[in-house]
Amino acid sequence: MSNIVIIGTQWGDEGKGKIVDLLAEYADLVVRFQGGNNAGHTMVVNGEQFISHLVPSGIIQGKTCLIGNGLVVDPAVLTQEIDYLNQKGINVNPDTLKISERAQVIMPYHRHVDHARERMKGDKKIGTTGRGIGPAYEDKATRRGIRFVDLIDTEDFSEKVRTIMEEKNFYLKNYLSAETLDPDKVIEEYNKYAEILGPYIANVSVTIDNAIKSGKQVLFEGAQGTHLDIDHGTYPYVTSSNTVSGNACSGAGIGPKELTGVMGIVKAYTTRVGEGPFPSELFDDTGDIIQAKGAEFGATTGRKRRCGWLDTIILKNSVRLNGLTGLVITKLDVLGGLKKLEICTGYNYKGQIISDFPASLKVLGDCKPVYETLPGWSEDISGVRKFDDLPKNAKDYIKKVEELAGVPVQIVSVGPGRNETIVIENPFI
């Protein structure tokens, strides 16, 4: 029996959706444990693309999918996503999808506050997606959030919304100079969501526990990446939740002894969306080639991703923080055709070589990458399905990543499709 956590090792966008979809074949339950609809997980099956923001990627394989208590969920987005998936022939219903009764609800005032704050910051904006994620987590931390168990109690919900919105409207009007909201309209809108989503609400912690006790296998799906973690990332240019593997326990409601492995997804190069320092970022033609060939645009925002060479300082940081037992390298095919490849193995900070990821953004911003150069390959590897069939230089690149990270590479992705994958070792078998 295996219960595996999937996390991103960089700044998100590593290709977690595809890997969760791939491994979901061997799992009985797939659980999302943090974040909100600021995530965008893309799956390509038989040439058809599916994008999910809240529903776990395992839904494409027809598995039971759970939204954990660690999420903040926008009911409008979730109902739209359920409709979208059903229209594409994916069966989403209260038997195949369950929402934790303890998950937090994103309200309209969260989105309004998010947008208004970014507007006020101007050039100093963080680069939030504007989905209300941060403000919703704020309310959770200050114990004035609304959970799904509150949403379906119409009397309690109405009372809470009116009390909270008195303060929110004052803040929106008098500090943020933004439009206020009508509590009656908000209550009316969300009562409709309560009707639609009520049958999906369950005690997800108990569901997972019962599954594990009966010998079923569980796949835990993380969103974003390690270096967007609220504690361990490039703060304040981070998301508002803990993205590391340890949060799979608190965000889903299980104990750590139930986890048997943690797989870290690492893109064969590095990308980043939004603001913040990025030591290995490329500003030349090579960066443009990678960006174009890799189709590096955010699945949620559509924003162009910044591209750079693989940075093993952040990779090793992720190995330690997440307790990785295996690596998945994605988008290896994108590097094909480049004559030489660089891997960042250290940072030069004012003449001193450092090998640990600094907490200070000022220090990180002054770090220059120290590179190790490897030869590239010209062959198209998208049709390769066995490690031994890869070009020698591609195999050497994988082995170098494995050596620098100190963790075995178990899966290599050579294209966006589910079948465009080299499985070296399946963690569920």
N, C-alpha and C positions, 0 to 999 in steps of 0.2 A: 504493500500500500504506500502510495506517495502523495504528499501534499506539497505542491510547489508554488513558490512566489515568483512572479515575473516583475522585474523592475527595470527602469531605464538608468543607465550609468552616466549619462551626459546631461544635457539641458532639455531633455524630452525629444520627441520626434525621432526616436531611434528605430521605430518599426515594431513596437510591442504588440500592436493590434494583429499583425500578420502572425506573429509567433504564438500568441494566445489562441488565435483561430486554428493554427496548425496543431498545437498540443491539446486543444480541447477535445479532439477525437479520443484521447486516452483518459479524459477526466469525466467525472459524473456531474460535478458542480463547478461553475466558474463564478468567482466572487470579485467584485470591484470593491476596494476598501478605502479610497480617499479621493479628494478632488471633486470636480463638478463638470459642467458642460464646457469648461475651458479646455478639456481634453478632446482630442480628435484621433480616433483609431481607425485606420484604413485597412480593409481586407479586399483582396482581389481573388475571386473564385471563378474559374472557367471564363476568364476575361471580363467578368462583371465586377464593378467596384461597389463596395458597401462602406459607408462611413458611420461610425457610432460615436456618440459623445458621452452618453450615460449608460446605455445598455451594454453589459460586458460583451466582448468580442466573441465569446463562445456561443452566442445565440445563433450564429450562422451554421454551426454544427448541430443545432437542435438540442443543445444541452440546457439543463436548468441553470438559470443565471440569477445571481443575487446582487442587489445593491446594498452595501453595508452601511452601518451606522456612522461611519467616518466620512460619508459624502454630504455635500450640500446639493440639493436637487431642485431644479427649476421645474415645477409641474407642467408648465406650458411647453418647455423643450422636450420633456419626457413623453408627454402624450403625442407630440408631433413625431418623435422618433419611433414610437410604437407603431403609429400609422404608416410611417415611411417604410419600416421593415416589413410590415404585413403586406403593403402594396408590392413589395419586391419579392413576395412569396415566402418570407420568413415567418414562421408561426410564433407570434408573441402574444401570450395570454397569461392569466394569473397562475397557470400551472408551470409555465416555462420561465416566468420572470417574477421575482419577489423583491419588495422594497422593505428595508428595515423600518420598523415603526419608530426607531430612534434616530433615523436620518433627519438632517435639518432641511427645512424648506426655504428656498430662495424666494424672497418676496419682491414685488415691483420696486419698493423703496431701496432695496439693496442695489439694484441695477442703476437707479437714478443717482444714488450717492456715488457709486463707482464712476460713472461718466462725469459727474460734476466735479469730483475731486481731480480727475485727470485733466480736465479742462482748466482748472485753477492753477495746476502745477506748471502748465505750459511746457517749456523746454526741459524741466526737471521731472517730467512724468516718468512713472515706473514702466509703463508699457503694458498695463493690465488689459485683458481681453474685454473688459467692460460688462462681463456677465453677472456681476454682483457676488462673485465668489468670496473675495476678501471681506466685504461688509457682512456677509452671511456668517462667515467664521468668527468675525468680531462679536456678533450678537450671541453666537454659541458660547464664546469664552466669557462674555459678561452676563450669561444666564438669562438672556431675554430673547433667545431664538425660539422659533416655532418648529416642532417636530411633526413628523407625519402622524403620530398618534394624536397630536393636538388638532391637526388639520381635519381629521374625520369626526372630531367632537365639535359640531357646528356652534354650539352655545359658547363653549370654552374658547374656540378659535376666534369668534367674533369679539369677545371681550378682550382677548389679548391683542388683537390687531388694533382695536380702537385705542388702547392704552399706549401701545408702542408707536403708533402713527402720530399721535399728538406730539411726541418728542421728535420723530423723524421729520415731520413737516416743518417744525420750528427750525430744525437744523438746515433743511434744504432751502428754506426761504431766507433766513436771516444770516446764515454763514456762507452757504454755497451759491446764493443768488440763483437758485434753480426753481423750477415749477414744483408745486406741492401736489399731493395725490388725494383723491377722494376715498376715504375708508370704506364707504358703502359700496362703491364700485369694485374695490379690491376684494371685499368679503364676498360679493356676488360672484365675481370671476372665480375665486378659489373654492367656493362651495361646489362649483361645477367640476373642478379638478378632483375634489374629494369624492364625488360620485363616481367619476371615471376610474380613479386610481385606488379607491378603497379596497376592492377585491385583491389587489396586488400586495397589500401591506401585510407583513408577517414578522414574527420574531426570528430574524435571520440567524442570530447566534445559535438558537436552539436547532434550527434547520441544519446548520453546518455540523453541529455537535452530533446530531442523530445520524447524519450521513457518514461521518468519520467512524462512529461506533459500529456502524453496520458494514464497515470495510470499504466504503466508497472513496474514490480519489477526488481531490479538490485542487483546483487551479486558482490562485489568487492573482488578480490583475491590477497592477499599479498604473497610475497615470502620471504624466509629466516625467521628470527625471531627477536623479539624486541631487544634482546641483541647482535644482529649483526647490529643494526642501527648505521649509521655513526656518529650521535650526541649522542645517548643515550646508545650505547652498550659498550662492553669491548674494547674500542679504544686503539691501532690501529688494534686489532684482530677482525675486523668487515668487513661488506661488504661496498660498495661504494655508497649506497643509503639510504634514510630514509625508514625504514621498518614499522614504527608505523602507526596507523590508520589515523592520520591526513594527511598523504601523499596520501591517497586515493583521496583527493580533488585535490591537485595540480598535482598529477600523472595521473589523469583521466580527469581533466578539468571541475569539478563541484564545487558548493558551499557547505559548511558544513551543511547548513540547510536541504539539501536533504537526509542526512544520518539519519537512524532511529535506528540503532543498531550496536554494535561491538562485535563480538564473538571471544574470545581468545582460541586458541587451545593449550592445555597443555598435554604433554605426562605424563603417570602415574609415570614415573621416569624422569631422566634428561639425555640428551645426548649432546655431542659436537663433531664436526669435526674440525680438525686443531689445531692451537696453542692457547695459552691463559689460564689464571687461571680458575679453575673449583672446587670450594670449596667442593662440595658433591661427587666428583669423587670417584669411588670404584676401588681399586687395588687388590681385593681379589677374591675368587671363586664366590662370589655373583655377582660381576661385570661381570665376565666371563659368568655366567649363563644367566644374563639379556641380555648381548650382543648376545649370541648365540640364545636364545629363541626369542628375538626380531628381529633377522636378521638385526642387526644394521650396515649396510653398506650404504654409501652415494649413492643416486640414480643417481647423476651426476658424482661423482668422483670414486665411488666404494671403497672409503677409509673407514676403520674400524672406527666406532664411539666410542668415549670414553663414558662410562656409569657411572651413579651415582644415588643416591637417589633423590627423588623429593625435589626441593629447593623452598620453598615458599617465600623466600626473593626476588628472581628474579621474581616469579609469582606476588607478590604484587607490585613490581616495574612496571610490565607490566599492571596491573590493573589500576594504576594511569596514566601511560603514554598514554595508549590507550583509557581510558574511557570505559572499558569493561562493557557490559550489560549482558553478558552470557559467560559461560565456556563450552568447550568440552574437556572431558578427553579421550585420546586415549591410545591404547595398555594396557588397564587394565588387559587383559587376560595374559599378559607376567609375571605379578607378581604372578600368581597362582602357588601354590606349595612352596612358601617361608614361613617359619614358622613365621618370624617376619618382619615387614616393618618399615623403618625409614623415617621420614619426617623432613627435615631441617627447623627449625622455627626461627633461628637466627645465627649470626656469633660471635664467640669469637675472638676478636682482641686484643691480648696482655693483656688478662684478663678482657677486657671490652666487654660486650654484645652489639652488634649493630643490629638494625633491618632494616636499610636502605642500599640499594645497593651502595657501595662506587665507586666513579669515578676513584680513583687511583688504577692502577693494582698492584702496590707494596703493598698497603693495602689489596686489595682483595686476593693477593697471600699469605698473612700471616694470612688470616681468617680461623678459624677452625669451622666446622659446629656444631651447637647445635641441637641435634635430639630429636624428640618425637617418642617413639616407639609404634607401633600398631600391633596387632596380624594379621597374614596372613590367607589365606584360601587355602584349598587343592583341592576344586572342580574345574572342567573345566567349565568356564563360557562362552565359545565361542558360545554356543547355546542359551544363555539367551537373550530375546528380551524385557523384562519388568523389570523395576528397582526393583519392589517388589520380583522378582524371584531370585535376586542375593543372594549369601550367606551373612549372617549378617555382617561378617567382611569386605566384599567387600563394602557393603552399608555404613558401618561406615567409611571406608577409604574415600569414595566419600564425605560423610558429613563433615569429618574433613578438606578436601581440600576446600570445599565450605565455611566452617567456617573461615578458615585461610585467604582465598582470599577475603571474603566479597562479593562474586558474585555467583549467582545461577548456578549450573551445569545443562545445558540444554540437552546435548547429551553425551553418553558414548559409545566408540568404544570397542568392545570385539573381534575383528578380522580384517583382512585386507579387506574382502569383503564388498561391499556396504550394503548388508543385515545384516552383523554382527554388528548391531548397536542398541543401546537402545535410543530411542528418548523420552526424558522426556517432553520437550517443544520445539515445532518447531517455530523459530523466524518469519517465514513467514506466519504462520496461526494464 
